[in-house]
Every structure is written in structure tokens, then in C-alpha cells.
């Protein structure tokens, strides 16, 4: 058996001396200086076992991916990192005991690298991924307001996992200088209990707990996929409801040598119990939505739910709604959630750093968000009193004039061209979506 050694000098010398008397022999193919050299040697296929005195969760996961088992020899016997990073064995810093742990793996089969996330079970909570089309269809706004609605009914956490353009901290008026999700990933990666790391970094906002995301998309490398996979497992086990905002882009990049640009989004889509595909309500948004649904099919996303934002109630828009519903029904989406346009209240919420429901709890968009929450989770929410009659009378005239104005100003682009292009692309080339 070939092994890699990465121990401090005195213990390494003692281990080598004891290994000389092993029968059959154990070959030390390389004495490594650090974890990077251990990983490089493992990727070169030089050994079946690595003995290290320091490692994190990411290194252990990458060694397992190479078919290499890991024996941890912490310098401090009381250290917890060795057990929390999923090493295959832990040995005290005594040469004879370390050799016994090595010999125990002599005939063991290689480890099975399994980065798939466990399926949703009845004991786990809802993990809702707010995904969608590129551009600005309102993914973060939907995530924020959906978490607020669910939080009023039970324990809920909102997580910003957007590695492209994170903005939830700004939408909620929180401090953007620190990145809470990076702090959680760093502490968990170095062997600290994830429950402690998450608990120390969440803050209470409105009716839900909030874990802030990156303060810039350039820090995406600080979220290792091995850590993120386990983070979703912990969230599902610890929170009945969890809403996670993520980036629209989700492509596999084979040129990053294990560090994929969109690995966090791909991990979330695999772990989520429900995926909201958010798109704007216009011909360009629908065209992007059709392409994004094709991407979801290629990724094997089976639990997606279409959400269309900025819907209008005028007569011309109602015709377009029927066309869109028929188009999506042909792709297997019988249920579509529509979120009404309420630009005035949404702008007020952004300026004040609060949720939309705190600005206008009785408006149509708040009602639509409650319907969306019930449709996604299947959990009935407490009944809220209907719109105030006085409020309806106050806005009756203004609403009628606004509808006429929107008919005159909003571009009346027929969706027929989008439908025809979709039918053509499905038979030939989908790249035009």
C-alpha cells in the first residue's frame, strides 16, 4: 500500500521508523510539506491513503474524490476538526498508534465520493430555491417577501447565496461590509460545528432569520462546494422553512480545476425541495423563461414552479396571460403563479430597507405572495382579512385611469412571435432562447 505523509518532523520520523518493520510493507511515496502537495500527489494517483496532522473539510472531500482515504493525526488530542471534517480515522500523535491506523486500511476498498445531496424526507423542512431568468425579473424581491410571508406562519430563514449579484443585505437595510455566509463556510470548513457557525451569524429581520450573502460576487471562491452541500443538509434539518436566493447562471465549468463558478447554484438546485423559476411578464422575459426551463430540464430539476412578476390586470394583458399559460402547459407546467405589478410600494420598500408586506399588507401583490407560499409549500397560511372596502373606493377611480394609461404606454407586443420561435427552436436550435 502506498501512502502520503504530512506530519510534523519529529512524529514523521518516528512513524517512518515503525513502518520499516511492517509486513507486508507500507510504502511512503511522498513526504509532503502541506495540504496542497498532498492533494497534488493524490490527484496524480500516487497513493491510496494520506496521513495528515492538519486538514479542512474541503481538502478531505477532494482527497475522497481522488479515491484516497484520510487518517487525521491532530497535534492537540482535544481538537475537534478531525472528526468534524469527515476523516476516515483519527489517531493520537503516537507513532505506534498511527501505524496501527494505517495498517487497518491496508485491505480496505477506496472511499466512495458522494457529493449528491440527500433526498427530501418527511423529517426535513422545505428548502425553496429562488432561481429564474437572467436580467432583473425580481428574484431577490420574491425571496425577501416570500420569506416574510412564511416567517409569519412559522420559523423561517432567508439565505443570500447569489454568487453573481448579491443584494439581499441592501434590500433589508443590513450591514454589507461583512459576509455572513463566508464566515459560516470558513468556520465549518475548519471543523467547527455548523449549528454554532450558523447561529452566530444569522440576524432577525422582520418575521424571519437572515443569513447575509457575499458583499461582492468576486468572493465566490470562498464558498467551497463540499461545505455548501452540507450547509443545505443542516438547513433542511434545522429550519421548517428556508428560502435561498441564488444566481440565474448555472453552467458546469471544467476549466476551473474543481472550483466551478456556479457550483453554489448547482448545489442548491440539487438540494432544494422546490425551485421557483422567476421571470418577468413581457415577451423578452417569456423568451428567456423558455430557455431557462430547458436548462432546468438538462440539469434534472424536477420540482420547479414558474413565477411571473409584474403581471397587469388590463384586458390586453389578460389575453397574453392565456397565451402564456397555454404555452407553459405544453411544457408540462399546469400551475403558474402570477405576481401583480406594484411598483410604487416596491420602491418604497427598497428605499426603507423593509419587506413589501410591511409597506402594503393589504394590496394585491401581498395576496399573490401568500398564494405563492401556499402553492409551493402546501401549508395553508392563517386567513388574513380581505381588502378594506374604504381603500377600494379610494383607489377605484385612480385604478381605472391607471389601467387606461398602461394600455397606452405599455408596449402591446404580441406573444405569437415568441410562441412560433419556441416551436421552431425546440425542433432545431435552442440557443436562440
Steps between C-alpha positions, in 0.01 A plus 500: 500500500626847406445787741565875529637652819445857610603512867728720710861390488541310828184292465566438131847359578356271766224375268752423224711301745202288610382447143831334409397192694154460341432179308378522228672829448337841494669736254523872573501643149530863608561706811290810437555848638136616500148414395549633147781253437291219649213580264728529197653160576156346550376644168806345335389159631812438706334360816190346654532656845603839639614560858472867597524705816289787363214507250167666434173367362580608145835319493348180639220510242747553215720212621194274514416608145845367400431165670736574790408434862609739773646426844506809719767540767418827680783649702249586773311182601206718613458661156162437336591581140607143423157355576299789355680494163400139426844343514496121473691449825645703784819400680684665791852632429671174603704322232385145583133602509530687171651195333218282634247736342690484170518121497126478574431651155740269314227284345214750519324599175541859377249755634188576302487865401139605545426869467135449429263653750260275688145491373228689677332303776206565727734590786670774298371851445427683178804636315369739235749617236405830336656466156391649169600673179798733454443871522289647776168310519478555878655183644637669812175689558301178475740324740477785752120526500444124486718455810301769679168330419628159612662651809163630620376140506806321642878494547664610173850591384597705193846441347671706231699247293525713186863479385451744213310806625408462868268774626274371779703674771434833329131420443461430872708795620772279655874552529670416169858520623507146638399182320326268744484202266879514450551507876280190534682320218843582643420385853323185383778418255755504785306252711266713709144376550279646228212565741724730703638675193154567356352605832772759558455664160123521440308813594128548552332712234124558491344155559796283392867431567743628238843369397665771291683403184816617326563873498642455149466222245879488466520304829328192358815287553452535877198268486638147441245261357578234763402749770193627318365147446504437874359846571180418310467174692529684831250768394239240402545319829493812717243731340141411400512765225807630317507737202828533308570759231748387234648614170333431166819365342564130561752355258761232564849640447765235442784753476502605866658174623245424768390860567190552290367855471139391550558206733291658778197539272535147365527361852190691611291386203589139581416536868185712478159353574347763269649727232330826402581603144433875506449697179360837402162537330596620151599338168874527572453350844293212363763428237766483770271287714462236228879473472538481877244219519708310246804550724299371798408190300865442406601527867229257607306753710167327563335728755493836318208741529461792258451848650424797275552848642356838399167357382238756397124470523399689184303333225790470257720345765231241580523374141877471534460313828288233329760466224780463754308243706426297186866517396623384843232231521647351183829463690337333798447804727130495580526734800655846463516765771439861398627791707329829432686819418529735799795719411415784737496285816801296388705817455398618846607165648843525334554858616409412860677161508189304598278234343210581271249357747612755759415780256171373354372190681155522340591554134462252218870411483500396866201278431680344202809434713291314756349286222851426373615393847207261534550360149871428556490360854151349504457649846184714549576841649282680755212682333554874472209744476417607148564846359343788685190620319591864564837443334330348198278805457793737536696330223214408267525812282880508508519132410272545200705794368822307565375203298421723202839669528681166512318386185630813324857493631582131546625349173231273361732236354322180404639173634425322173859555382635355824276194472600440138869547580470255789340235282770543235785496750382183673530321170828654385718725714424614855788740532291790378280501812 
